[in-house]
Amino acid sequence: MRRSVLALGASIVMIAGACTSGSTPAPSTGGTTSAAPGGSAEASGASAAPSADLSAITGTAKLSGWQSSDAENKALQDTVTAFQAAYPNVKVDYKVITGDYPTVMATNFASKNVPDLFYVDASFGQPWADQGFLEPLDDYFTKYGFDTSAFFPGYLAPFKGSDGKTYGLPKDGNTIGMAYNTAEVQTAPTSLADLVTAATALKGKDGLKAPICLNPGLDRGLAFIYAQGGSIVSDDGKTNQVDTPQTKAAVQWYLDLFKNGIGMTASDMGDDWCGTSLGKKHAAIAFEGGWLDPAMSSTYPNVKYAWGQIPTGSSGSPVTISYTAAYSIGADSKDKDQAWVLLQFLAGKDGMTKWTSGGVALPSRTDVPTPTGKDILVAQAQFAKPGSGFMKGYGDVQKAFQDAFTKEIQDKTYNADSVIAATKTAVDAALAS
């Protein structure tokens, strides 16, 4: 259930050559903001009241997506059952897409043989929209009075096309939080300075291989860049900001965690991901999303841990990154009206409440109850920025950053200059493409 954005970026194969999934991770693998929650229907591009009758629509909607676990499958089946009870005139034909999801969908797009409703990860939401593969939803919002203002901005933003239209509704979401072993860390660090102090005190303690398990890529590092006022691109996604003093200082700070023995990658600890490192007590702190909980409860039930917010950095404001995936209707879908009936339920309050009650994902709407134990992760969605999908070509940018960062660790040189240079080149190339 872990979410690795770098793997997502590397997996994308597009027809026209594009980039590249969400809270529920895609196989082979979560920017700008929209109107704040609670904004008016007019501001969100939605109509205030329905002007058409959903119950008059009949037929079948073909639904497809990836499947990450049996628990996810059960939660979705239960949600579909609830839909069928509410809308008996529209039948759901659900099929799991196996294999590399973006590649399979690329073939479907080329043959114009697409499901009526399907998963779209944030990392390839805008590319698919801009290439004409997705149906804009704004007319449906107006016709049926669907208000999008209840969605957390960071979850909705990746599904805006370059034309400003909305091409998907986030089915759920996840934020990156700080999980810590409560036997080793009694109080959650609230600032990056406190994090370094707490981690330094843990060095060499109780058999820890390192106090913190860290990923060497932007899939976690971006949160620390934002926390210190840095960025990869401007909010409009058009200007390279990798070589700003704030970004460079943040990257150097992140490298110094490795240099000073505070942080270590999961692989260097002999583990497959940081959840394993936390579970095996190789590390006391890890930065993950809600997918950590089922992994810990099923594999390491005796390890007690708690969640904390991403510590605040020099920017002075709380910030983290989020990952999400949407439901979208294909431009070539055969039964779009039936797809909309299903979409508005799945992404609406009732459907999302049923879906997230299954424990596999967090709500992407402000009006859906918070699942037990997920309070901190859900609360962070109010100030989270998209961890993917905020610029084109981000997969190449992620790879450039991680390759350069990993080399600095392996060579024990720990110099941010080479990481900044490699990432800047990749961002320039992406923006020029």
C-alpha positions as CSV (number, residue, x, y, z in Angstrom):
1,M,0.0,0.0,0.0
2,R,3.0,2.3,0.0
3,R,3.1,5.2,-2.4
4,S,6.2,5.8,-4.4
5,V,5.9,8.7,-6.8
6,L,9.2,8.1,-8.6
7,A,8.1,4.6,-9.7
8,L,4.9,6.1,-11.0
9,G,6.8,8.6,-13.1
10,A,9.1,5.9,-14.5
11,S,6.1,3.7,-15.5
12,I,4.3,6.0,-17.9
13,V,4.2,5.2,-21.6
14,M,2.0,7.6,-23.5
15,I,0.8,7.6,-27.1
16,A,2.0,11.1,-27.8
17,G,4.8,10.9,-25.2
18,A,3.8,12.5,-22.0
19,C,4.4,12.1,-18.3
20,T,2.9,10.0,-15.7
21,S,-1.2,7.6,-9.0
22,G,-3.1,8.4,-5.8
23,S,-4.0,7.5,-2.3
24,T,-4.6,4.0,-3.4
25,P,-1.4,3.3,-5.3
26,A,-1.4,2.3,-8.9
27,P,0.4,-0.9,-9.9
28,S,4.0,-0.5,-11.0
29,T,4.3,2.4,-9.4
30,G,-0.3,11.5,-5.2
31,G,1.3,23.0,-7.4
32,T,-1.5,25.1,-8.0
33,T,-4.7,25.4,-5.9
34,S,-8.3,25.9,-6.5
35,A,-11.0,27.6,-4.5
36,A,-10.8,26.9,-0.8
37,P,-13.3,24.5,0.8
38,G,-16.5,26.1,1.6
39,G,-16.3,28.4,-1.4
40,S,-19.4,29.2,-3.4
41,A,-20.7,27.1,-6.2
42,E,-20.1,29.9,-8.6
43,A,-16.5,30.1,-7.6
44,S,-16.0,26.4,-8.1
45,G,-17.6,26.3,-11.5
46,A,-20.6,24.4,-10.2
47,S,-24.3,25.2,-10.4
48,A,-26.3,25.9,-7.2
49,A,-29.2,23.6,-7.9
50,P,-29.8,20.6,-10.2
51,S,-31.7,21.2,-13.4
52,A,-31.9,17.6,-14.6
53,D,-33.2,14.3,-13.2
54,L,-30.6,11.6,-12.6
55,S,-33.2,9.0,-11.9
56,A,-34.4,9.3,-15.5
57,I,-31.0,7.9,-16.8
58,T,-30.9,4.2,-17.3
59,G,-28.4,1.7,-18.7
60,T,-25.0,0.3,-17.7
61,A,-21.8,2.1,-16.7
62,K,-18.5,0.3,-17.2
63,L,-16.1,1.0,-14.4
64,S,-12.4,0.2,-14.4
65,G,-9.3,0.9,-12.4
66,W,-6.3,-0.8,-10.8
67,Q,-6.6,-2.8,-7.6
68,S,-4.0,-2.8,-4.9
69,S,-5.4,-5.1,-2.3
70,D,-8.3,-7.4,-1.4
71,A,-9.4,-4.8,1.2
72,E,-9.7,-2.2,-1.6
73,N,-11.7,-4.5,-3.7
74,K,-14.2,-5.2,-0.9
75,A,-14.5,-1.5,-0.1
76,L,-15.3,-0.7,-3.7
77,Q,-17.7,-3.6,-4.1
78,D,-19.5,-2.4,-0.9
79,T,-19.7,1.2,-2.3
80,V,-21.0,-0.1,-5.7
81,T,-23.7,-2.0,-3.8
82,A,-24.7,1.2,-2.1
83,F,-24.8,2.9,-5.4
84,Q,-27.0,0.2,-6.9
85,A,-29.5,0.6,-4.0
86,A,-29.6,4.4,-4.6
87,Y,-29.7,4.3,-8.4
88,P,-31.2,0.9,-9.5
89,N,-31.7,2.1,-13.1
90,V,-27.9,2.2,-13.8
91,K,-26.0,-1.1,-13.5
92,V,-22.3,-1.1,-12.8
93,D,-20.0,-3.4,-14.8
94,Y,-16.7,-3.3,-12.9
95,K,-13.5,-4.8,-14.2
96,V,-10.0,-4.5,-12.8
97,I,-7.3,-3.5,-15.2
98,T,-4.2,-5.7,-14.6
99,G,-0.6,-5.0,-15.7
100,D,0.9,-1.6,-16.1
101,Y,-2.1,0.7,-15.9
102,P,-0.9,3.7,-17.9
103,T,0.3,1.4,-20.7
104,V,-3.0,-0.5,-20.9
105,M,-5.0,2.7,-20.9
106,A,-2.7,4.1,-23.7
107,T,-3.7,1.2,-25.8
108,N,-7.4,1.7,-25.0
109,F,-7.1,5.4,-25.8
110,A,-5.5,4.6,-29.2
111,S,-8.3,2.1,-30.1
112,K,-11.0,4.4,-28.7
113,N,-12.1,1.5,-26.5
114,V,-12.3,3.0,-23.0
115,P,-14.4,2.3,-20.0
116,D,-17.2,4.7,-19.2
117,L,-15.6,5.7,-15.9
118,F,-12.0,4.9,-14.8
119,Y,-9.2,5.8,-12.4
120,V,-6.9,8.6,-13.3
121,D,-3.9,9.3,-11.1
122,A,-2.9,12.9,-10.3
123,S,0.4,12.4,-12.1
124,F,-1.2,11.9,-15.4
125,G,-4.4,13.8,-15.0
126,Q,-3.4,16.9,-16.9
127,P,-1.5,15.2,-19.7
128,W,-4.4,12.9,-20.4
129,A,-6.8,15.9,-20.3
130,D,-4.6,18.0,-22.6
131,Q,-4.2,15.1,-25.1
132,G,-8.0,14.9,-25.4
133,F,-8.4,11.5,-23.7
134,L,-10.7,12.8,-20.9
135,E,-14.2,14.4,-21.0
136,P,-14.5,17.8,-19.4
137,L,-17.0,17.7,-16.5
138,D,-18.0,21.3,-16.1
139,D,-21.2,21.0,-18.1
140,Y,-22.3,18.1,-15.9
141,F,-21.6,20.3,-12.8
142,T,-24.0,22.9,-14.3
143,K,-26.6,20.6,-15.6
144,Y,-26.9,18.5,-12.4
145,G,-26.0,21.1,-9.8
146,F,-22.9,19.3,-8.6
147,D,-20.8,21.6,-6.3
148,T,-17.1,20.9,-6.2
149,S,-16.3,23.4,-3.4
150,A,-16.3,20.6,-0.8
151,F,-13.1,19.0,-2.2
152,F,-9.8,19.8,-0.6
153,P,-8.0,22.1,-3.0
154,G,-4.8,20.1,-3.2
155,Y,-6.8,17.0,-4.3
156,L,-8.9,18.7,-7.0
157,A,-6.1,20.8,-8.5
158,P,-4.3,18.0,-10.5
159,F,-7.4,17.3,-12.5
160,K,-7.6,20.8,-14.0
161,G,-6.6,20.9,-17.7
162,S,-4.5,23.6,-19.2
163,D,-7.8,25.1,-20.4
164,G,-9.0,25.5,-16.8
165,K,-11.7,22.9,-17.1
166,T,-12.1,20.0,-14.7
167,Y,-11.5,16.5,-16.0
168,G,-11.8,14.3,-12.9
169,L,-13.1,14.3,-9.4
170,P,-10.7,12.9,-6.7
171,K,-12.0,9.6,-5.3
172,D,-9.9,9.9,-2.2
173,G,-6.6,11.2,-1.0
174,N,-3.6,10.8,1.3
175,T,-1.1,13.2,2.9
176,I,2.4,12.5,4.0
177,G,2.6,12.6,7.7
178,M,5.2,11.7,10.3
179,A,4.9,8.3,11.9
180,Y,7.0,7.8,15.0
181,N,7.6,4.9,17.4
182,T,6.1,6.0,20.7
183,A,8.6,4.0,22.8
184,E,11.4,6.0,21.3
185,V,9.8,9.4,20.7
186,Q,7.4,10.6,23.4
187,T,6.5,13.9,21.9
188,A,6.1,14.6,18.2
189,P,8.6,17.2,16.9
190,T,6.6,20.2,15.6
191,S,9.5,22.0,13.8
192,L,12.3,20.8,11.6
193,A,14.8,22.0,14.3
194,D,13.0,19.9,16.9
195,L,13.1,17.0,14.5
196,V,16.8,17.2,14.1
197,T,17.3,17.5,17.9
198,A,15.1,14.5,18.6
199,A,16.7,12.4,15.9
200,T,20.2,13.3,17.0
201,A,19.4,12.1,20.6
202,L,18.3,8.8,19.1
203,K,21.6,8.1,17.2
204,G,22.9,4.6,18.2
205,K,20.1,4.0,20.6
206,D,18.3,0.6,21.0
207,G,19.7,-1.0,17.9
208,L,18.4,1.7,15.6
209,K,20.2,1.7,12.2
210,A,19.2,5.3,11.9
211,P,16.7,7.5,13.8
212,I,14.8,8.4,10.6
213,C,14.0,6.4,7.5
214,L,14.1,8.7,4.5
215,N,13.4,8.4,0.7
216,P,16.1,10.0,-1.5
217,G,13.5,11.4,-3.9
218,L,11.0,14.2,-4.2
219,D,8.2,11.8,-3.2
220,R,9.1,12.8,0.3
221,G,11.8,15.4,-0.1
222,L,9.4,17.8,-1.7
223,A,7.5,18.2,1.6
224,F,10.7,19.4,3.2
225,I,11.5,21.7,0.3
226,Y,8.1,23.4,0.7
227,A,8.5,23.6,4.5
228,Q,11.6,25.7,4.0
229,G,10.0,28.0,1.4
230,G,11.4,26.3,-1.7
231,S,9.7,24.9,-4.7
232,I,10.3,23.1,-8.0
233,V,8.2,25.4,-10.1
234,S,6.1,28.5,-9.6
235,D,2.4,28.1,-8.6
236,D,1.3,28.4,-12.2
237,G,3.7,25.6,-13.2
238,K,5.5,27.7,-15.7
239,T,8.7,29.0,-14.0
240,N,11.7,27.0,-12.8
241,Q,12.3,27.6,-9.1
242,V,14.8,24.8,-8.4
243,D,17.8,27.1,-8.2
244,T,16.3,29.6,-5.7
245,P,18.3,30.0,-2.4
246,Q,15.3,28.5,-0.5
247,T,15.2,25.3,-2.6
248,K,19.0,24.9,-2.5
249,A,19.1,25.4,1.3
250,A,16.3,22.8,1.7
251,V,18.0,20.2,-0.5
252,Q,21.3,20.7,1.5
253,W,19.4,20.3,4.8
254,Y,17.9,17.1,3.5
255,L,21.3,15.8,2.4
256,D,22.8,16.7,5.8
257,L,20.3,14.4,7.5
258,F,22.1,11.5,5.7
259,K,25.6,13.1,6.2
260,N,25.1,13.4,10.0
261,G,23.8,9.9,10.5
262,I,20.3,11.1,11.3
263,G,18.6,9.6,8.2
264,M,19.1,6.5,6.1
265,T,17.2,5.0,3.1
266,A,15.2,1.9,3.7
267,S,17.4,0.0,1.2
268,D,20.5,0.9,3.1
269,M,18.8,-0.5,6.2
270,G,18.2,-3.7,4.3
271,D,14.4,-3.0,4.0
272,D,12.1,-2.7,1.1
273,W,10.4,0.5,2.3
274,C,10.2,2.8,5.3
275,G,7.2,1.0,6.7
276,T,9.3,-2.1,7.1
277,S,12.1,-0.1,8.7
278,L,9.6,1.3,11.3
279,G,8.1,-2.1,11.9
280,K,11.4,-3.8,12.4
281,K,12.5,-1.0,14.6
282,H,15.4,-0.2,12.3
283,A,14.2,3.4,12.4
284,A,12.1,5.4,14.9
285,I,10.5,7.9,12.5
286,A,9.2,7.5,9.0
287,F,7.3,9.8,6.6
288,E,4.4,8.0,5.0
289,G,0.7,8.2,4.3
290,G,-2.3,6.3,5.5
291,W,-1.3,3.1,3.7
292,L,1.2,2.6,6.5
293,D,-1.6,1.7,9.0
294,P,-2.9,-1.6,7.4
295,A,0.7,-2.7,6.8
296,M,1.7,-2.1,10.4
297,S,-1.4,-3.7,11.9
298,S,-1.1,-6.8,9.8
299,T,2.7,-7.3,10.0
300,Y,3.9,-5.5,13.1
301,P,0.9,-5.4,15.4
302,N,3.1,-5.0,18.5
303,V,4.9,-1.9,17.4
304,K,3.2,1.1,18.9
305,Y,3.4,4.3,16.8
306,A,1.5,7.6,16.4
307,W,1.1,10.2,13.7
308,G,2.3,13.7,13.8
309,Q,2.1,16.6,11.3
310,I,5.1,17.2,9.0
311,P,7.2,19.5,11.2
312,T,7.1,23.2,10.2
313,G,10.2,24.6,8.6
314,S,11.6,28.1,8.0
315,S,8.6,29.1,5.9
316,G,6.7,29.4,9.2
317,S,3.6,27.7,7.8
318,P,2.4,24.1,8.0
319,V,2.7,22.3,4.7
320,T,2.9,18.8,3.4
321,I,2.3,17.0,0.1
322,S,-0.7,14.9,-1.0
323,Y,-1.4,12.2,-3.4
324,T,-4.7,11.3,-5.0
325,A,-6.5,9.7,-7.9
326,A,-9.7,10.6,-9.7
327,Y,-12.6,9.1,-11.4
328,S,-12.8,10.4,-15.0
329,I,-15.1,9.9,-18.0
330,G,-13.3,9.2,-21.3
331,A,-13.7,11.4,-24.3
332,D,-14.5,8.2,-26.2
333,S,-16.6,6.6,-23.5
334,K,-19.8,5.1,-24.9
335,D,-22.2,5.8,-22.0
336,K,-21.3,9.1,-20.6
337,D,-24.6,10.0,-18.9
338,Q,-24.6,6.6,-17.1
339,A,-20.9,7.2,-16.1
340,W,-21.9,10.6,-14.6
341,V,-24.6,9.1,-12.5
342,L,-22.0,6.7,-11.0
343,L,-19.3,9.4,-10.8
344,Q,-21.4,11.9,-8.9
345,F,-22.3,9.2,-6.3
346,L,-18.7,7.8,-5.9
347,A,-17.2,11.3,-5.6
348,G,-20.2,12.7,-3.6
349,K,-20.6,12.8,0.1
350,D,-22.6,9.5,0.5
351,G,-20.5,7.4,-1.8
352,M,-17.2,8.7,-0.5
353,T,-18.3,8.1,3.1
354,K,-19.1,4.5,2.3
355,W,-15.8,4.1,0.4
356,T,-13.5,5.6,3.0
357,S,-15.3,3.7,5.8
358,G,-13.6,0.6,4.4
359,G,-10.3,1.9,5.8
360,V,-8.2,1.8,2.6
361,A,-8.3,5.5,1.8
362,L,-8.9,9.0,3.2
363,P,-11.7,11.3,2.1
364,S,-10.9,14.0,-0.5
365,R,-14.0,16.0,0.6
366,T,-14.3,18.2,3.7
367,D,-17.8,17.0,4.4
368,V,-17.0,13.3,4.7
369,P,-16.4,11.9,8.3
370,T,-12.7,11.2,9.2
371,P,-12.0,7.5,9.5
372,T,-10.8,6.4,13.0
373,G,-7.2,7.1,13.6
374,K,-6.7,9.3,10.5
375,D,-7.4,12.7,12.1
376,I,-3.9,14.2,11.6
377,L,-3.6,12.9,8.0
378,V,-7.0,14.2,7.0
379,A,-6.4,17.6,8.8
380,Q,-3.2,18.1,6.8
381,A,-5.2,18.1,3.6
382,Q,-6.2,21.7,4.3
383,F,-2.7,22.9,3.7
384,A,-1.2,20.1,1.5
385,K,0.2,20.8,-1.9
386,P,-0.1,18.2,-4.7
387,G,2.9,15.8,-4.6
388,S,2.4,15.1,-8.3
389,G,0.4,16.3,-11.2
390,F,1.4,20.0,-10.8
391,M,3.6,20.2,-13.8
392,K,4.2,18.4,-17.0
393,G,7.1,16.0,-17.3
394,Y,7.3,15.6,-13.6
395,G,8.4,11.9,-13.9
396,D,11.6,13.0,-15.6
397,V,12.2,15.7,-12.9
398,Q,11.7,13.2,-10.1
399,K,14.2,10.8,-11.7
400,A,16.8,13.4,-12.2
401,F,16.5,14.6,-8.6
402,Q,16.6,11.1,-7.1
403,D,19.5,9.9,-9.3
404,A,21.6,12.9,-8.4
405,F,20.6,12.8,-4.7
406,T,21.3,9.1,-4.4
407,K,24.8,9.5,-6.0
408,E,25.6,12.2,-3.4
409,I,24.7,9.8,-0.6
410,Q,26.6,6.9,-2.2
411,D,29.7,9.0,-2.9
412,K,29.4,10.6,0.6
413,T,29.9,14.0,-0.9
414,Y,26.5,15.4,0.3
415,N,26.6,18.5,-2.0
416,A,23.3,20.1,-3.0
417,D,24.9,21.8,-6.1
418,S,24.9,18.7,-8.3
419,V,21.3,17.8,-7.3
420,I,20.1,21.3,-8.0
421,A,21.9,21.4,-11.4
422,A,20.5,18.0,-12.5
423,T,17.0,18.8,-11.4
424,K,17.1,22.3,-13.0
425,T,18.1,20.8,-16.3
426,A,15.2,18.3,-16.1
427,V,12.7,21.0,-15.1
428,D,13.9,23.3,-18.0
429,A,13.4,20.4,-20.4
430,A,10.0,19.6,-19.1
431,L,8.8,23.1,-19.3
432,A,10.1,23.5,-22.9
433,S,8.5,20.3,-24.1
